Amino acid sequence: MDGEQRRGSFRSFFLGGLVGASAAVAAVNRRRRVQRRRSRARGLAAFESAPCYLELLEQERASSEVQRGG
């Protein structure tokens, strides 16, 4: 192998490693995003667990107790 072929092989090896490493990093980031999405409540469950909604329920409960005289 002369110097030119050796340099070309090294360059090809280096670029392949770089592409492989970037693909691995992208896969890890994608997996983290999917896991974060799964842990979030969706739809009505997200609304019902919101602090403002829970506060509204407490206020309604308190006002209905006052109206009943309890």
KEKE-744533 format. One record per atom (N, C-alpha, C): residue number from 1; atom name; x, y, z. Coordinates in nm, 4 decimals, padded with zeros to 6 digits. Example, Ala and Ser with C-alpha at 12.3 -4.5 7.8 and 13.67 -1.06 7.14 Angstrom:
% residues 2
(1 'N' (01.3190 -00.5690 00.7800))
(1 'CA' (01.2300 -00.4500 00.7800))
(1 'C' (01.3200 -00.3300 00.7800))
(2 'N' (01.2850 -00.2250 00.7080))
(2 'CA' (01.3670 -00.1060 00.7140))
(2 'C' (01.2900 00.0030 00.7870))
END
This chain:
% residues 70
(1 'N' (00.0831 -00.1170 00.0000))
(1 'CA' (00.0000 00.0000 00.0000))
(1 'C' (00.0878 00.1237 00.0000))
(2 'N' (00.0679 00.2070 -00.0968))
(2 'CA' (00.1464 00.3301 -00.0967))
(2 'C' (00.0787 00.4359 -00.0089))
(3 'N' (00.1400 00.5499 00.0048))
(3 'CA' (00.0924 00.6545 00.0953))
(3 'C' (-00.0452 00.7076 00.0597))
(4 'N' (-00.0723 00.7195 -00.0717))
(4 'CA' (-00.2010 00.7754 -00.1154))
(4 'C' (-00.3162 00.6808 -00.0810))
(5 'N' (-00.2994 00.5515 -00.1042))
(5 'CA' (-00.4035 00.4540 -00.0717))
(5 'C' (-00.4233 00.4457 00.0792))
(6 'N' (-00.3148 00.4476 00.1530))
(6 'CA' (-00.3221 00.4399 00.2984))
(6 'C' (-00.3971 00.5612 00.3540))
(7 'N' (-00.3680 00.6783 00.3008))
(7 'CA' (-00.4346 00.8005 00.3445))
(7 'C' (-00.5844 00.7939 00.3124))
(8 'N' (-00.6174 00.7409 00.1961))
(8 'CA' (-00.7586 00.7268 00.1571))
(8 'C' (-00.8319 00.6292 00.2465))
(9 'N' (-00.7662 00.5195 00.2830))
(9 'CA' (-00.8278 00.4223 00.3722))
(9 'C' (-00.8500 00.4813 00.5114))
(10 'N' (-00.7509 00.5554 00.5582))
(10 'CA' (-00.7645 00.6177 00.6901))
(10 'C' (-00.8774 00.7203 00.6894))
(11 'N' (-00.8850 00.7990 00.5839))
(11 'CA' (-00.9908 00.8998 00.5729))
(11 'C' (-01.1277 00.8334 00.5697))
(12 'N' (-01.1397 00.7255 00.4960))
(12 'CA' (-01.2658 00.6528 00.4883))
(12 'C' (-01.3033 00.5942 00.6248))
(13 'N' (-01.2051 00.5372 00.6944))
(13 'CA' (-01.2279 00.4817 00.8272))
(13 'C' (-01.2712 00.5928 00.9241))
(14 'N' (-01.2059 00.7053 00.9195))
(14 'CA' (-01.2372 00.8178 01.0074))
(14 'C' (-01.3784 00.8699 00.9813))
(15 'N' (-01.4135 00.8887 00.8547))
(15 'CA' (-01.5473 00.9385 00.8218))
(15 'C' (-01.6554 00.8380 00.8606))
(16 'N' (-01.6283 00.7105 00.8421))
(16 'CA' (-01.7242 00.6074 00.8825))
(16 'C' (-01.7457 00.6079 01.0331))
(17 'N' (-01.6377 00.6234 01.1083))
(17 'CA' (-01.6503 00.6312 01.2541))
(17 'C' (-01.7270 00.7534 01.2978))
(18 'N' (-01.7042 00.8640 01.2308))
(18 'CA' (-01.7744 00.9880 01.2625))
(18 'C' (-01.9238 00.9745 01.2349))
(19 'N' (-01.9587 00.9159 01.1224))
(19 'CA' (-02.0994 00.8953 01.0881))
(19 'C' (-02.1640 00.7987 01.1871))
(20 'N' (-02.0940 00.6926 01.2219))
(20 'CA' (-02.1476 00.5966 01.3182))
(20 'C' (-02.1691 00.6575 01.4553))
(21 'N' (-02.0744 00.7396 01.4997))
(21 'CA' (-02.0876 00.8046 01.6301))
(21 'C' (-02.2041 00.9024 01.6311))
(22 'N' (-02.2214 00.9771 01.5237))
(22 'CA' (-02.3330 01.0719 01.5194))
(22 'C' (-02.4668 00.9986 01.5151))
(23 'N' (-02.4711 00.8845 01.4493))
(23 'CA' (-02.5941 00.8046 01.4479))
(23 'C' (-02.6257 00.7510 01.5871))
(24 'N' (-02.5243 00.7111 01.6615))
(24 'CA' (-02.5453 00.6626 01.7977))
(24 'C' (-02.5970 00.7736 01.8885))
(25 'N' (-02.5406 00.8927 01.8751))
(25 'CA' (-02.5861 01.0071 01.9553))
(25 'C' (-02.7311 01.0414 01.9204))
(26 'N' (-02.7646 01.0393 01.7936))
(26 'CA' (-02.9012 01.0696 01.7510))
(26 'C' (-02.9993 00.9655 01.8054))
(27 'N' (-02.9606 00.8394 01.8076))
(27 'CA' (-03.0480 00.7345 01.8600))
(27 'C' (-03.0719 00.7521 02.0092))
(28 'N' (-02.9696 00.7890 02.0828))
(28 'CA' (-02.9847 00.8120 02.2268))
(28 'C' (-03.0785 00.9296 02.2519))
(29 'N' (-03.0614 01.0385 02.1777))
(29 'CA' (-03.1489 01.1544 02.1938))
(29 'C' (-03.2933 01.1210 02.1612))
(30 'N' (-03.3145 01.0441 02.0565))
(30 'CA' (-03.4500 01.0049 02.0186))
(30 'C' (-03.5136 00.9194 02.1267))
(31 'N' (-03.4378 00.8279 02.1832))
(31 'CA' (-03.4904 00.7416 02.2893))
(31 'C' (-03.5293 00.8240 02.4121))
(32 'N' (-03.4474 00.9229 02.4479))
(32 'CA' (-03.4796 01.0093 02.5624))
(32 'C' (-03.6080 01.0874 02.5379))
(33 'N' (-03.6247 01.1406 02.4169))
(33 'CA' (-03.7461 01.2160 02.3863))
(33 'C' (-03.8694 01.1281 02.3959))
(34 'N' (-03.8617 01.0066 02.3460))
(34 'CA' (-03.9763 00.9155 02.3503))
(34 'C' (-04.0099 00.8815 02.4948))
(35 'N' (-03.9108 00.8573 02.5781))
(35 'CA' (-03.9359 00.8250 02.7178))
(35 'C' (-03.9980 00.9424 02.7910))
(36 'N' (-03.9539 01.0654 02.7610))
(36 'CA' (-04.0132 01.1832 02.8249))
(36 'C' (-04.1587 01.1998 02.7838))
(37 'N' (-04.1892 01.1732 02.6583))
(37 'CA' (-04.3279 01.1854 02.6116))
(37 'C' (-04.4176 01.0835 02.6793))
(38 'N' (-04.3686 00.9642 02.7003))
(38 'CA' (-04.4505 00.8599 02.7615))
(38 'C' (-04.4838 00.8904 02.9059))
(39 'N' (-04.3969 00.9636 02.9750))
(39 'CA' (-04.4210 00.9911 03.1154))
(39 'C' (-04.5216 01.1043 03.1354))
(40 'N' (-04.5491 01.1823 03.0341))
(40 'CA' (-04.6444 01.2923 03.0456))
(40 'C' (-04.7871 01.2415 03.0341))
(41 'N' (-04.8755 01.3050 03.1086))
(41 'CA' (-05.0167 01.2730 03.0942))
(41 'C' (-05.0668 01.3329 02.9634))
(42 'N' (-05.1590 01.2648 02.9008))
(42 'CA' (-05.2104 01.3119 02.7728))
(42 'C' (-05.3605 01.3334 02.7802))
(43 'N' (-05.4081 01.4198 02.6967))
(43 'CA' (-05.5511 01.4423 02.6832))
(43 'C' (-05.6137 01.4967 02.8095))
(44 'N' (-05.7297 01.4410 02.8452))
(44 'CA' (-05.8045 01.4867 02.9610))
(44 'C' (-05.7291 01.4627 03.0909))
(45 'N' (-05.6499 01.3581 03.0976))
(45 'CA' (-05.5716 01.3309 03.2181))
(45 'C' (-05.4741 01.4443 03.2469))
(46 'N' (-05.4176 01.5044 03.1451))
(46 'CA' (-05.3266 01.6169 03.1646))
(46 'C' (-05.4019 01.7366 03.2203))
(47 'N' (-05.5218 01.7594 03.1718))
(47 'CA' (-05.6022 01.8713 03.2199))
(47 'C' (-05.6461 01.8479 03.3644))
(48 'N' (-05.6905 01.7273 03.3944))
(48 'CA' (-05.7417 01.6981 03.5283))
(48 'C' (-05.6339 01.6996 03.6359))
(49 'N' (-05.5095 01.6832 03.5981))
(49 'CA' (-05.4023 01.6860 03.6970))
(49 'C' (-05.3367 01.8234 03.7074))
(50 'N' (-05.3873 01.9215 03.6320))
(50 'CA' (-05.3311 02.0568 03.6350))
(50 'C' (-05.3654 02.1244 03.7675))
(51 'N' (-05.2712 02.1970 03.8267))
(51 'CA' (-05.2966 02.2629 03.9558))
(51 'C' (-05.4146 02.3599 03.9523))
(52 'N' (-05.4328 02.4314 03.8430))
(52 'CA' (-05.5437 02.5270 03.8364))
(52 'C' (-05.6783 02.4538 03.8401))
(53 'N' (-05.6872 02.3386 03.7761))
(53 'CA' (-05.8112 02.2613 03.7768))
(53 'C' (-05.8377 02.2044 03.9159))
(54 'N' (-05.7342 02.1551 03.9817))
(54 'CA' (-05.7506 02.1016 04.1167))
(54 'C' (-05.7946 02.2115 04.2134))
(55 'N' (-05.7417 02.3319 04.1959))
(55 'CA' (-05.7816 02.4451 04.2795))
(55 'C' (-05.9286 02.4794 04.2560))
(56 'N' (-05.9718 02.4764 04.1318))
(56 'CA' (-06.1111 02.5033 04.0989))
(56 'C' (-06.2030 02.4000 04.1643))
(57 'N' (-06.1640 02.2746 04.1628))
(57 'CA' (-06.2437 02.1712 04.2275))
(57 'C' (-06.2558 02.1957 04.3771))
(58 'N' (-06.1456 02.2368 04.4405))
(58 'CA' (-06.1493 02.2674 04.5837))
(58 'C' (-06.2452 02.3813 04.6117))
(59 'N' (-06.2406 02.4863 04.5300))
(59 'CA' (-06.3291 02.6009 04.5489))
(59 'C' (-06.4751 02.5604 04.5332))
(60 'N' (-06.5044 02.4800 04.4338))
(60 'CA' (-06.6423 02.4345 04.4129))
(60 'C' (-06.6894 02.3475 04.5281))
(61 'N' (-06.6017 02.2615 04.5778))
(61 'CA' (-06.6358 02.1754 04.6909))
(61 'C' (-06.6654 02.2599 04.8153))
(62 'N' (-06.5821 02.3610 04.8382))
(62 'CA' (-06.6017 02.4482 04.9546))
(62 'C' (-06.7305 02.5272 04.9420))
(63 'N' (-06.7614 02.5779 04.8244))
(63 'CA' (-06.8841 02.6560 04.8074))
(63 'C' (-07.0070 02.5676 04.8193))
(64 'N' (-07.0012 02.4437 04.7763))
(64 'CA' (-07.1181 02.3543 04.7893))
(64 'C' (-07.1394 02.3151 04.9347))
(65 'N' (-07.0342 02.3062 05.0155))
(65 'CA' (-07.0478 02.2762 05.1582))
(65 'C' (-07.1109 02.3945 05.2307))
(66 'N' (-07.0737 02.5158 05.1898))
(66 'CA' (-07.1313 02.6356 05.2524))
(66 'C' (-07.2795 02.6464 05.2181))
(67 'N' (-07.3162 02.6144 05.0954))
(67 'CA' (-07.4569 02.6220 05.0548))
(67 'C' (-07.5410 02.5178 05.1269))
(68 'N' (-07.4839 02.4011 05.1527))
(68 'CA' (-07.5564 02.2957 05.2243))
(68 'C' (-07.5641 02.3249 05.3740))
(69 'N' (-07.4788 02.4139 05.4181))
(69 'CA' (-07.4786 02.4465 05.5599))
(69 'C' (-07.3872 02.3575 05.6392))
(70 'N' (-07.2904 02.2970 05.5746))
(70 'CA' (-07.2037 02.2029 05.6426))
(70 'C' (-07.0720 02.2542 05.6621))
END
